[in-house]
Amino acid sequence: MSSNTGISLSSYDEAGIQTHQKSSRVPIRIAGCAAVVAFGLYKLKSRGDTKMSVHLVHMRVAARGFVVGAMTVGMVYSMFRE
């Protein structure tokens, strides 16, 4: 019984390096998420006489803008990398 999986040692090392590079970005993403949540809570506290519904609409638009911007930056980065 031959158990040839087709995975060479060199491809495993590259995959391990790539996995490490991806996992090293996780703390940065968590810190970014925490910063956005902290900013939202700060704006909620200091919203003045703005209605809650208007404030939530503004925050939703800002969150969507952040997501679209992050996706655009990621796509441009991957295009230039290739």
Sequence and secondary structure as in RCSB ss.txt:
>XXXX:A:sequence
MSSNTGISLSSYDEAGIQTHQKSSRVPIRIAGCAAVVAFGLYKLKSRGDTKMSVHLVHMRVAARGFVVGAMTVGM
VYSMFRE
>XXXX:A:secstr
     S  HHHHHHHHHHHHHHHHTHHHHHHHHHHHHHHHHHHHHT TT  HHHHHHHHHHHHHHHHHHHHHHHH
HHHHHH 
